[in-house]
Amino acid sequence: MSEARPGGFLIIFGTFLVGLVLSQLPLPDTFEWGRPEWVPMILIYWVLALPHRVGLGMAWMFGLALDLLKGSPLGLNALSLTLIAFLTLLIHQRLRMFPLWKQALMVMVLVGINQLTFHWMQAIAGNARDSFMFMLPSLVSALLWPWVFVLLRSIRRTFRVT
Amino acid sequence: MVLVLLALLLILADLNWPRMRDARSYLSLAVTPLQWLADVPGRVADDLSDLLVDRSTLLKENEQLKSEQLLLERRVQQVAALTAENIRLRELLEGKRRVQDEVMLAELIGVNPDPFLHQVLLNRGTEDGAFVGQAVLDAGGVSGQVIATTHYTSRVMLITDARHAIPVEINRNGFRAIALGKGTYEEIELEHVPDTADVREGDLLITSGLGGRFPRGYPVAVVTGVLRDPGKPFSMVTAKPTARLDKSRHLLLVKTPPSQRAEVAGTVSGAGDE
C-alpha cells in the first residue's frame, strides 16, 4: 500500500472500462447466450490480487455503470457484483493458492452466483426469464478464466500495480 | 452491508419512483461514451468493407438501386393522387383527416446484451427530441417503441420482446387484435382471436392506431400460421414481423407525439389544404 503509485488506480479503472465495453460488444446470435461476463471476471481478479485496493465499493460502482449500460433497474448489478466481491474477499487467500483450473471452477461458481442474483432480481422486477440458459455465461467465463488471469496478471506486473 | 442495502433501495426506487428516470438519464451521460465505443468496431468494419468493395459490385448495386427507385417512384406517383382522393372522401364524410407523420432518422448503436430482452440503443436522445413512448419504424414496418431516453441515446423495445404488445388490425378486413411479442425475432402472436374470426395465412397486419401510441396504418407483420384447436377457446395465430428487427441499422422515430396527433386530427376538418 505504501508504494502504491498514483497510476495504479488508472490501470485498474482502465481494465474495468474495457470490461464494460466488452460486455456491450455486439455478438452474433449463436453466441448471444454464452457471452462471457467480463466485468465480474475482472472484478474477481482484482479482488483476488489486491484485496486492499479493490473491494465492495468499487464493485458497487461498476455494477451501477453496468446497470446503466444494460438498462436494467438501477442497483441490480451493483447488488450482484457487491455480493461476489464479498464472497471473493472471504476466500481470496485460499483462491490464490489454487492452480488455475481450480480457480476457474471457483470463478464458475462465483459468476454463477452473479448470474443467479441478477436474473432472479430481474424476474422479481417483472422481466420474466423462461429458461436456464442464462447460466451458460458462467461456464464460458470459467473456460476463459486462465487467459483473463494471465493477461491481467501481466498487466499488473508490467505497470507494477500493488 | 451498507452497500447491499443501498443497492436494494436503489432498485426499489428505480422500480417505483418515476422521477428516477431523470436521475438515470443524467447518470447515463457518464456511460454514453462507452456505448459509443462499443459500437466503434462494427462501424469500422462497415467502413472497411465499404472501402474494399470493388467497382463492378458497386456498379451492379447502383444499377439495382436505380431500377428499384424507378419502381418506387412509380408507386409514389399514385400515392399522391390517392392521398388527395382519400382526403376528399374523408371531407365528404366529414371525417377527420389523417396527418402525415414526420419522422427523424436514427442509427442503431447497440443491442442489449441480455438475451431475454429485445432492446436496442439508438443515437437519438432527448436533445434531438426523442421521448418515451415514441414509435419506431424501419424500412419494413413498425419495429418498436422508445422505453427510456437519455440526453443522447434512447432505448427501444422491439415488438418481439416478450413484454411488448401492439394493437393491430388485419389490412384485408379491419379485424382488430393485439399482437404480443414472444421473445424470438421471427414471430409474434395474436392474442384472443376467436375461432370464427376471418384470419388467413398471408394476411398483412397493420397498426390500428388504437391506444394512441403507434400511428395508424403501418405494416407490422404477416400472418404465418392459423391453428384452430377445438379444445382451446381461441385460435393460435402467429405472424412474422415485416420489419427487419435483427438486421436494420437505420431506424425512423415518428416525431408527432400521440397527443398532438389526436389534436391535429381533431381540428383539421375545417381547415384548408396544406
Contacts between the chains, C-beta under 8 A, distances in Angstrom:
chain1	res1	chain2	res2	distance
A	17	B	34	6.8
A	20	B	31	7.4
A	20	B	34	5.3
A	21	B	34	5.5
A	21	B	37	5.1
A	21	B	38	4.9
A	22	B	38	8.0
A	23	B	113	6.0
A	24	B	34	6.8
A	24	B	35	6.3
A	24	B	38	3.7
A	24	B	110	5.9
A	24	B	113	6.3
A	25	B	38	5.4
A	25	B	41	7.0
A	26	B	38	7.6
A	26	B	42	6.1
A	26	B	110	7.2
A	26	B	111	5.3
A	27	B	113	7.7
A	29	B	246	7.2
A	32	B	113	7.9
A	32	B	115	4.7
A	33	B	115	5.4
A	35	B	113	5.8
A	35	B	115	8.0
A	56	B	3	5.3
A	57	B	3	7.0
A	59	B	3	8.0
A	60	B	3	4.7
A	60	B	6	7.4
A	60	B	7	6.7
A	63	B	7	7.4
A	64	B	10	8.0
A	64	B	27	7.6
A	65	B	30	7.2
A	65	B	31	5.6
A	65	B	34	7.7
A	68	B	24	7.1
A	68	B	27	5.7
A	68	B	28	5.0
A	68	B	30	7.3
A	68	B	31	4.6
A	69	B	31	5.3
A	69	B	34	6.5
A	69	B	35	6.6
A	70	B	112	6.4
A	70	B	113	6.6
A	70	B	114	6.1
A	71	B	112	6.3
A	71	B	117	7.8
A	71	B	119	6.3
A	71	B	148	6.2
A	71	B	155	5.2
A	72	B	114	7.3
A	73	B	11	5.1
A	73	B	14	4.6
A	73	B	15	5.6
A	74	B	10	5.0
A	74	B	11	6.8
A	74	B	13	7.6
A	74	B	14	4.2
A	74	B	20	6.9
A	74	B	24	6.3
A	74	B	27	7.7
A	75	B	6	7.5
A	75	B	7	4.2
A	75	B	8	7.0
A	75	B	9	7.5
A	75	B	10	3.3
A	75	B	11	4.2
A	75	B	14	6.5
A	76	B	7	7.7
A	76	B	11	6.0
A	78	B	3	7.5
A	78	B	6	7.8
A	78	B	7	4.4
A	78	B	10	7.0
A	79	B	4	6.3
A	79	B	7	3.8
A	79	B	8	6.6
A	79	B	11	7.0
A	82	B	3	5.0
A	82	B	4	5.8
A	82	B	7	6.4
A	83	B	4	7.2
A	119	B	116	7.9
A	121	B	11	6.9
A	122	B	114	7.9
A	122	B	116	7.6
A	125	B	11	7.2
A	125	B	15	5.8
A	126	B	15	7.9
A	126	B	163	7.7
A	127	B	116	6.5
A	127	B	117	6.6
A	127	B	163	7.0
A	128	B	116	8.0
A	128	B	162	6.8
A	129	B	116	5.5
A	130	B	116	7.7
A	130	B	162	7.7
A	130	B	183	7.3
A	133	B	115	7.3
A	134	B	115	7.6
A	134	B	116	7.2
